[in-house]
Amino acid sequence: MPRFLWSHQSNRQLEKKVQSVPTWLVALISIVILSAVIVIIRGNPNRTGPRGYRQQVLNTLLNDAEAIAIMVAVILYIKGAPDRKAQKHYEAWRVIDTAAAANVTTSYARYQALEDLHCDGVPLKWLEAPKANLTGISLPKANLEACNLAGSNLERANLRGANLKGANLAGANLSHADLVGSDLTGADLRAASLRSTLLWDAKFWEADLSNAEMRWADLHQEQLNGAKLSKTVLPDGKLYKTPQQ
């Protein structure tokens, strides 16, 4: 296993262990450790006697109570990061679902929510955003399996390396989009516009490209082997006709 992958997995395992520790215990341990550090740093070795030492410790902690409180607050804030991220993702999905339910075509909030979720590594499988205006959206290597983007405007979108298996892209505008290396296996691309679209290494096995417009699309025509072609406008501008049986 490459060293960087092992390090990443180790960090995630450590993070999970830390998050499993109760918050009250984290706070208690933080207070004890910070208090001990402050006493050691600011201790006066010239003062003798147990009573004098206890008084010294108490005075030191009282004088630095605000600093201890701030440090504990910072530690608890860091520990609460996963919960805040989960809440952020919940809000993003609510924005996306609300826009879909209201049949809103153009929604900057939905656009930003999709990019934010993708940046956080959240799969976008089964996304419902038909007829959405997502012009120029950047979702490289996104997991959009079985999503519904029928009739959506994805012109100039960055979908390089995206998983679009079984996606509904019927009637979608994908002209000038970047779909290099994307997986469109079994996707519905009927009447979709793929004009001048970058499609190198894209997979079209069992994809339905009936009535699709692919003029000037950048791909090898061999990539279309196994795809359903009927009245499809091919990259060279010729209309594909179903061979006579």
Secondary structure, 3 states (H helix, E strand, C coil): CCHHHHHHHHHHHHHHHHHHCCHHHHHHHHHHHHHHHHHHHHCCCCCCCHHHHHHHHHHHHHHCHHHHHHHHHHHHHHHCHHHHHHHHHHHHHHHHHHHHHCCCCCCHHHHHHHHHHHHCCCCCCCCECCCCECCCCECCCCECCCCECCCCECCCCECCCCECCCCECCCCECCCCECCCCECCCCECCCCECCCCECCCCECCCCECCCCECCCCECCHHHHCCCECCCCECCCCCECCCCCC
